[in-house]
Amino acid sequence: MSKNKKQGFETRAIHAGQKADPSTGAVMMPIYTSSTFKQESPGVHKGYDYSRSGNPTRNAFEECMASLEEGIKGYGFSSGVAAISACVELLEPGDHVIAMDDLYGGTVRLFNEIKTKSQGISVSYVDMTDFKSVEDALTEKTKMIFVETPTNPLLKIADLEKIAKFAHENNILSVCDNTFASSYIQKPLSHGIDIVLHSATKYLGGHSDLIAGVLVVGKDDSELIKKLSNIHNSLGPITSTFDSYLILRSL
């Protein structure tokens, strides 16, 4: 990570997560369509056993995004909403979320029509351009602040440093949807946000020919990474190898 941070954004967009193929010397990441990988013996493999758990093409996409967001660990998803859903899976029944009052419609639908019922969480929507509204929404059950900035569609702007500081002071997980700004313009993790996510369908894909999502963890939190890795693998909403390749090519 430290080596990549010394490189420019454009260089990391092209090279991060990708290495020349050791068997052929190919400089571009191949599309690994294999569902399973050979094991020398049970549990003894070369880093991959089943593509839902890990795939070289998807891992290259995940590592590239972790580098661009200057984070620790990336996870590729089948859509942006799938990435958001994985974040909400970190919560327990009865937990409370403070969310921006202007969010992507799919996020609001996920919260209001699915997660409040299936997980038993509650959500308060506040205008985060007024930070006091965030403070006033805090309850003893608040476990996550979900911010989108700039928002879709009204382009509202929130103060990420204030939100991250407030979240950490109250032992709350902070999540930022960075789709509209992109990691080229804004890096929420550098402002203290715990998790950043994107709908890769938009600017990362760039050609309106794929559906995907990604989230990146900002700090070396082994417990958070363990939980997200288990959610990612267990639920299985992974980015396809072909879409991973298309995003890498777009980047």
N, C-alpha and C positions, 0 to 999 in steps of 0.2 A: 504493500500500500504506500509506504513512504517513497519508494522509488517512483511509483506512478504519479504521486502528487507533485514531483519535481518536473514531470513532463507536462507539456501544454495540453489543453482540453482536446484539441483536434488530434494530437498524437494518441492520447488515451482512447478517444472514440474509435480510432482505427485499429489500435493494437492491443488494448487491455483485454486480458482473458484469452488471447489467442496466441498460439505458438505453432511453429512449423511442424507438420506431421512427421514424427520420427521415423516412420517406415518408408514414406515416399518423398519427403521434403516439401510437400505441398504447403504453400504459404497461407492459403485461405482455409478457414475452418470448414471441414466437410459436414454434410448433413448425415448424422448418424441415426438411421431409422431403426436400428436393432432394438427390440424390446428387452432382450436379455443378453448377458455377456458371459463369456466362458470363465469358469472358476477352476483353478488348479485342483482344488478340493473344496468341500463344503465350507463356505465362509472365507475362502482364500481367493482373492481376485485382484484385479489391477485398478481398483478404485471404483468400479461400477459393477452392479449385479443385475439391476432391473431399472428400466428407464423412467419409471415413475419416481423412483428414489434418487436418481441422478443420471444425467445423460451429458456426454461431452459437449454437444452443440448448445444445449440449454445452459450448461454451466459456464460456457464462454460468454453468453449473453448476460448471465447473472453477475459474473466477475467484472464485465465491462461496465455494467450499470453501477456496481458498488464503487468502482474506480471513479466514474463520472460524478457520482454524488459524494465522493470522498467518505464513504462508509466502510463498514466491516464485512457485511454479508448480504448478498442479494438473493432474491427468490423470484423466479419467473412464473407467472400465472396465465391462465387461459383468457383472462380479461381483467380490466381494471377493477370491476365490481368484485371479481373473485379475490383480488388482492385485499380489497377493503373488508370483505367477508372474513378473510383469514385473520385480519387484525382484530375484528370484533370477537372472534373465537377465543381470544385471550381473556375475555371477560367472563364473569360468573353471573348466574341468575341473581337479579336484584341490583346489579351494578348500574351506575348512572354515567351517561356520556354528555359532555358539553360539546355541542357542534355549532359550526358556523351557520347562520340563518340563510345563507345563499349558497347552496351546494348543488352539484350536478344532480339532475333529477333521478338518475339511477341509484345514487347513494341514498337519497331521501326515501325512495321506494324500498330499498333494502332495509333501512333502519325501521321505517314505520310499518311496513306490511309483512316483513319476515322476521327480523331479529328481535323486535320487541315481543313477538309472539313465541318464536321458537326458543329463544334464549332467556326471555324474561327480563331484558334490560329496559331502561328508560332513557330517553333522549330529550335534552333541552336545547332548543335552537336559539342562539343569541347573535346579536350584531357585534362581531369581534373587532370591528373598526373602533368601537368604544370599549376599551379594555375593562372598564368598570362592570360592564355587563357580564364578562367572564367571571370576575370575582364574585358578583352577586349570585351567579348560578351555582356556585360551589355548594355541595352537600357532603355529608359524611359518607355517602355512598358513591361519590364521584370517583371513577377509576380511569377515565380517559378523556382527553380533549382532542377533538377531531376538527382540524382546520383545513380549509382550502383557500389558497391565496396565490395569485389573484383568483377570484371565484368565477365559476361558470353558472350563469352567463353575465352577471353584472360587474365583474372585475373589481370586486371589493378587495381591499388590502388589509391584512392583519399584521400586527407587530409580532413576529415569530420569536424574537429574543424575550420579550415580556411574557409571552405564552409559555415558552419553554422554562423560564425561570420560575414562574408561578406553578407550573406542573411539578417541577422537581421539588419545590418547597413543600408541596402537599402530597408527595409520593403518588403522582398521577402520571400515567403514560400519555405522551404527546405524539400525535400522528398528523402528518401534513400531506395532503394531496397536492403534488407539485406539477400536475399535468400541464396547466396553462402557462406557467413560467418556463418550465423545462429546467434541466440541470445546467444548461448553458448560462442562463440568466440568474438563477437562484439556487442556493444550496441550503435547504432547511437544517440539515444536520449540523452545519457549521454554526448555526444559531442556537444549538442545544436541543433541537427536536429529536425524539427517540427513533421514530420510524418515518421514512419518506416513501411515498408511493406514486405511481403513474399509471394512467391508462396508456399503454404503449401503442394503442390503436391510433393515437393522435400524432404528435410531433415525432415520437421515436420511430414509428413505422413510416410515417411521412407520405405514403402513397395510397392510402385508403384501400389496402388490399390484405389486411390482416386484423385479427382481434387478439389482443394480449394485454397483460398487465405485469407490473413488477413492483416489489417493495424492497427497501434497503434499510438495514439496521445500522444506526449511527455509532454506537459505542460497543466496546467489547464486553457485552453483558451475556455471559455464558448461559444464564437461566432463560433469558428472553430468546436467545438464538436456539436453545434446545426446544423451547415450546413452539416457536414458529416452524422449526424444521420438522417437528412431529406433526403439526397441523398441515403443513405443505404436503408431506408424504402420506399422511393418513387420509386426508380428504381428496387428494389427487387432482386438484385443478391446475395442472401444470401447463406451461407454454409448450406447444408442439415443437418438434425439432425443426420443421420447415419454417414455422413462424419465427423461431429463434434465429435461424439463418437469415431470414428476410430483414429482421431488425438489425442484426449485425451489419448487413450490407447497407441498410439505410443510414446507420450511424457512420 
